[in-house]
Amino acid sequence: MNRPDRIDADACYRALCSHDARFDGQFFTAVTSTGIYCRPVCRVRTPRRENCRFFEHAAQAEQAGFRPCLRCRPELAPMDRHWSTEDASAILQQQATQWLDDPQHWRDADGNMGERLAARLGVSDRHLRRVFEDRLGVSPLQYLLTRKLLTAKQLLADTDLSITQVALASGFSSVRRFNAAFLDHYRLNPTQLRRESSARVRDSGHGTMVRLGYRPPYDVAATLAFFRQRRIEGVAFVDDQQRLGQTLRMDTGDRSHRGWLIADFDQTRCQLVLRVSDELREVLPQVIHRMRAALDLDADPGAINALLHSAFPAGDGLRVPGALDGFELAVRAVLGQQITVAAARTLAQRLVNRFGEPIDTPFAALSRLFPAPEVLAQASGDALGELGIVKQRQAAIVALARGVAEQGLVLNGSADVPATIAALKAVPGIGDWTAQDIAMRALRWPDAFPAGDVALHKALGVRDFKQPAREAETASQAWRPWRSYAVVRAWSAGQVTPLPGASA
């Protein structure tokens, strides 16, 4: 099932005995005496070594006939990301699994999910299946089914959505198919699992609460400070209780869902406690997926720090902050060209006040939605100019909005990164700096690098060179494939000495 060179069973057992959250989601332990598979952080009595089998992915454990633990709940684990920029098979697997992890792709009425994914990646369906079988031991559709079933399991345990609502929200085309798949994999029907799961937490009128795991270390203070510095009044807040709140619009097909969410870090458990309004419950899997990306909950600090710690010893807990809405982030990246963060926030605030949609929430600090792409696509130059936005950025914002609203430009982690960067740079007023910033924070590309960034030049000590962008690019090669994290750490550190061998 697992290739022998991809997993060290003895090392996994030592990690299991330690219950160390740094290994959460990097492997799963299946216990032959119980037929259950668990996360490394599970607090049940540690099984005997001879009774343990170890798998990199939950799909592998389920394919081998094991059921998810009801106590540690494998669906809460951060996702595993093996990034590579050289191994073609690894790159293909990365792109495919990231696309399959996104709930917006789970509805597959024509039954040709594998073929459509292969066509999108530019390979044959057979080749894609061969790569999955070789690297993961499961097919793309088996991997997808596990993702959908674990999502359904979380909805059953944490919400009071009906079985039908859970089935549809998890991407199943019918309740019958959902029940059959659930029973086949877990040997329990959904109703039985709901009864056996821990009690659901729900406060009437205050939304649905779910928990999302992450791997430590995580610099919560730095992440919240980043969002606090850039918050738009009415759209988002970070309060004295270290809670992050935001309004959100989710468009699925011909339906638009508008609501709010509140995120609170439980650092003791290495979890994010997320509360979502009733209006967003039907798209809860998509909301969870976006929040995981926005707060970079699936980052692997061990792999990142192994490469970057020597250059950035104080940055081990830093993450790459993203956004719940890639379009909003892209617009704000355009507004932030060549001005300070404070000035960019002022322009964004004016844009929201003029074009944003009012929304009723239980929180006084959340009262507006960021303007929709369809709205800004129709905005006139005069209206934008009155807000203090210069003509070049006016044109870029309108073109960007039209690209999203009319041409299907995708600005999230499932996008084709090279093609999207090229499409962004083709927009008048968007250069490499803006495109790389969007790739880093909206497309979740870990190897983005805005080589022309002035603050980065200062941090790397290359500002006074004749060609600082080229010097920064040269220095950055030692940090691949984690250059996005290097950028965040360089900005935070203020001054970094380039690695030996860099021309800077």
N, C-alpha and C positions, 0 to 999 in steps of 0.2 A: 504494500500500500504506500509506504513512504520509501523513497530512495534512501539507502543506508548512509550516504554521505550528506544527507540533508538534516539529519536529526541524531543527537547523541543521547541515547536512552538513559545512561547513567547520570549525565549532567541534568537531564530533565527530572530525574528522581530526586537529585539533591535540591533542585529548585522547588520541587513539590514539597519536600520536607520543610523548607524554609518559609513557605507560603508568601514568598516575596512578590509584591505587586508589579515589580519591574518586568516580570516574565508573563504577566497576564495577557492572554490572547496570542502569545507566541507559540504555545503548544497546548494540547489538551491531553489529559490522562484518562484512559479508559481502563476500568477495573473489571477483569474477567469474571470475578466471583459475584459481581452484582449486575453486570450488563449496563453500567452507567458510565458516562464520561463527564469529567469535571474540569474546571479551571485550576491553575496552580494555586490560586488564593483560597480554594475551598477549605472550610474549617472542620470538615468531618474528620474522623480518625484516619490518619495516614495509612493507606493500604500497604500490604506487603509488596516488596519489590517484584517478586515473581508473579504477582497478580496484575501488574501494570503493563499497559501498552501505551505508546505515546504517538500522537498525531499532530501534524502542523496545523491542520484545519479541522473545524467541526464537521465539515462535509466528509472528510475521510473517516472520522469516528462513526458517523451515522451510516456511511456506506458499509462499514465493517459490522454493523448490527447493534451498535451501542446507542442508548437513549440519553438525552441531556439531564443533568442533575437538577432537581427542583430546588435545591438549597443554594448552590453557588450561581446557578442560572447562566449557562454559557452565552446566552444572547446578550448579556451585559458587558461581555469582554470587549476591549478595544480590538479593532481589526488589525490583522497582520499585513504589513507592507514590506515586501522584499524589493527595494529599489535597485535598479541597475541601469547604466547607460551604455553598456558594452555587450552584454549577453542578449542575443536576439530573442531567444526563447523566453528569458526572464522578462524582457521588455514587453513581449506579446502577452505573457501571462498577467503582468501588471495592468496593462491597458484593459484586458478583457475582464479581470476580476473587479477592477474599479468601476467599470461600466455595469457589471452585473450586481454590484453592491448598491447601486442607486435605485431606490424604489420607483422612480418615475419610469423605469424601463421594464417593470415587472409584468405589466399587462400585455399578454401575447395572444390576441384573439386568433391569429392565423396559424399559430403553432409552429412558426418558423424562427423562433428566437435564435437558435444556434446559427442558422444560415445568415440571418440579418446581422448578427454580431460579427461573423467571419467576413462578410462583405464590407462592413464598416472598417474592419481592421486591414482589409486588403489581402486576405489569405483565403484559402478554401476551408470549408466546414471540416473536412477530413483532417487538414493540417492543424486546425485549432484544437480538435478533439485529441489529436496525437500529442500536442504540447501539454494539454491538461492531464492526460493519462500519464505522461512521462514525469511531469513535475509534481502533480498533486495526487495522482492515483484515482481521480474521478473525472467524469465528463463535465463540460460547461453546464449542462442542464441539471446534473446532480448537484453541482456547486450551488446553482441558483435555487434549487428546491430547498436545500438546507437553509439558505439565507431567508427565504420566504417563511419556512416553518418556524425558524427561531424568532423571526419578527412576530409571527402570529402568537407564539408562546408568550412573548413579552406583553402583547396586547391583552391576552387572556388573563395574565397574572396581575397586570397593573391597571387595567381599565374595566369599565362596566359596559363596553361596547358589546352588542349582541354578536352571536356566533356568525351571523350573516355579514355584519359590518366588519368583523375581524377578517373573515375570509376575503372579502372584496378589498379591504385596505392592504392586505398582505399580498395582493396580486393574483389571487385565484379567480378563475372565471366563473366558478359556481361553488355553492356550498357542498354539493355532492363530491366534487373533486377534492375540495379542501378536507372534508371529513375522511375520505379514503386515504389521502396522502398522510394525514396526521395519524390515523390509526395504524397504517402500515409502518411508519417510521418509529412512533413512540409507544405503540401498543396500548394507547389510551385514546379515547375520543376527546374532542376539545372540552366538552362539559366536565368529564372526569378530571382532566388536568386542571381546569379552573378550580374545582373543589379541592384538589390536593395542593394547589399553590398557596403561598402565604396570602393573608388578607390584603385586599386591594385598598389603596389609600386614595380617598377622593373627598374633597370638601365641596359641598353644593355651592354652585355659583363661582367657584374659584378654580375651575379647570381640573385637568387630569395630571397626575404626577408620575413620572418615570425616572429611572436611574440609569446613568450611562457611565461605564467604567473608563479609566485612563491609566496609563503607566506613569509612575513617578520617576524622576522628580518633575514637578510641574510648578513653575513660578507663577502662582495665582495672582499675586500682587502686581507683577509686571504686566500680565495679560489684562487685568481689570484697569490698570492705569492707562494702558494703550487705548482701550475703548472709552474710558472716561474722558480722555483728552480730545477724542474725536466725536463725542456724542452729539446728536442733533436733538434739541429740545422738542419734546412731543413724540419723537420717534424712538428714542432709546434713553436709558439712564443707567448709572451705576451708583447705588446708594451707600449709606454709611454701614449697612449690614453686609457689604460686599456682594450684593445681588446685582445681576445684570438683567435688565428688562428691555424688551423691544417689541414693536408692532411688526406684523408680517402679513404679506399678501402671498397666497399660494394659488397659482393658476394651473388647473389640471383639465385638459380638454377644453370644453366649453364652460366650465365652472370656475368661479373665483372664490377662494376662501380667505376671509380677512379676520385676523385675531391678534392675540398677544401671547408672549411667553416670558417666563421668569426663570433664570438660571442661578443656582446657588451651589458653590463648591463644598462638598463634604470631604475635606482633605484627609480625615482619619481613615476613611474607607477608600480613598482614591476614586471617588465618584462625583459626577455632576448630577445634582437633583434638578430636574427640569419640570416645570409646571406649564401646561399648555391650555389655552382657552378652549371652551367647548366648540367654537366655530372652526377650529383646526383639527378636531379629533378625527375626522374622516381621512385626513391626510397626515396623520401622526407619524407613520414611518418616514415620509418625506421630510417632515419637520425634524425628526431625530437625526436623519442623515445630514441635513443642512447644519444642525447644531454641532454635530461631531466635526464637520469640516470647518465651521466658523471658529471653533475653539481648539482645533487641531488635536482632538482627543485620541486619534489613532497613531500619533507620532511614536516612533521607537527610539526613546532617548539613548538606549544602550548603543545602538548602531551609530546614531548621530554623534554622540559624545566620544565614541572611540576615535572618530576622525577629527572632530573639531575641538576637543577639550584642550589640547596643548596650545592652540592659538587663542582660544577664548575660555580660559579656566573658570570665569565667573558666570558663564552662560549656560550651564548644564540644564537648567530648568526652563529655559526660554522656548516658546513655541512661535510658529508663524501665524499671527492673527489673521483670520479670514473675514467672511461676512455671510449673513444669512441669505443675502440677495446679491448675486454676482453683478447684476446690472447696476445696482446702487453703488457697489464698490467701484465699478468701472467709471461711472459718472463722477464720483468723488476723486478718482485718480486724475481725470481730466481737469477738474476744478483745482487740483492741488499742484498743477504744473508750475514750477519756478516760483512758488510762494510758500509762506510758512503754513504749518498745520493749523494755527489759529485763524489765519486769513481764509484758508480753504474751508474750514468749518463754518465761518461766517457766510460764505457764498452758498454752501450747502443748506444752511438754515434758511436763507432767503428763498432758495429754490423750493424747499419744502413748504414754507409759508405761502408761496404763490401758487404752486401746482399740486401740493400734497392733498390727499383726501382725508377728511376728518373721520375719526373712528371712536366709538364709545368703548371704554374699558373701565375696570374697577380701580385703575391707578391714575391719579391726576397727572403723573409725569408721562403717560402714554396716551396721546390724543390724535396723532396723525400718522398716515402712511407715507412712505417715500413715493414720489411720483412714479406712476406706471410708465413703461416704455411707450405705450400707445399715446399717452398724454404728451410726453416730451417730444415725440416724433412730430407732433403738430404744433409745437411751440414756435412762435415767431421770433425773429432776431430782435425785434424791438422789445418784446416782453422779457427776453433773456438779458438784453442789454441794460434794461432798467434795474436789473439786480446787480449790476457791476461786473457781469461776465463779458470778457472781451470777445470780439468777433470770431477769432480763430477757434476759441473754445466753444462758442455758440454752435458753430458749424459741426464741430466734433461731437458735441452732445446730441444734436439732432440726428446726425448720421449714425451714431452708436445706437440711439433709440430705434431708429428705423431698421437697423441691422437685426436687433433683437425681436422687434415686433413684427416685421414684415419678411425678413429673410432667414429667420430661424437661427441667428447667431447664438451659440451656446456658451454661457459664461459660468461653468461649474466644473467640478472635478472629473466629469465624464467626457469633457470636450477633447477633441484631437488637438493637443497642445501646439505642435508646429503649425498646423493649418490655421488655428485660431489666432496665434501670434501674427501670422502673415496677414490674415484678414483685418486684424486690428491696426496694423501698421499701414494698411492700404487706406485707412480712413484719414482724410486730411485733418491735421492737428494732433494726430496720435503718432508718436515716435517710439523708439525702442525703449526708452525709460518707462513710459506709461504702459506699453505692452508687457514688459517684464514684470512690472508691479502687479498688473492684473493677473498674469500667469502665476506669480508667486502666491497671491492671496485669494483670488477667485477660482483659478483653475487648479489650485493645490499642487502645482508643479514644484517638487523639492529642489530642482536644480536651476530655477530661474536666477538671473543675475543682472540687475540694472547697472551695467558697467559705467554708464554716464552719470550716476548719482553723485552729486557734489559732497553730500555728507559722508558717503562711502569713501570717496577719495580722501577726505580729511582723516577718516578713521584708519585707512590703510597707509596713510603717509605718502600718498602719491600726488597730492593736489598740485604741487609745484613742478611736476614733470611736464615735458612738452606735450605728451599725449597721455594724460592720466587715465582715460578710459581703457586704452590698450594695456597700460601697466596694471590696472585693476583686474582686467580680464586675465592677464597672465598669472597674477598672484592667486586668482580664484581657482585655477585648475587643480590645485592640491586639495580643494574642498569638495570636489564632485563625488557623489551626486547630491550633496547636501548644501549647495551654495545658497539656497533661500534661507536656511538656518544660519549660515555664516553671515549673511547680510543683516539679519535681525540682531545677531550677537555683536556685529561690528557697530551698528547704530547704537546699541545699548552701552557698549564699552567705551565708545568715544574715541579711543586711540588704540590701534592694533598694529603690532609689528608683523609685516608679511612673513610668511614661512620662508625658510632658507631655500635658495634656488629660484625664487621669484625675482624677476628683473626689477621689481619695485624696491 
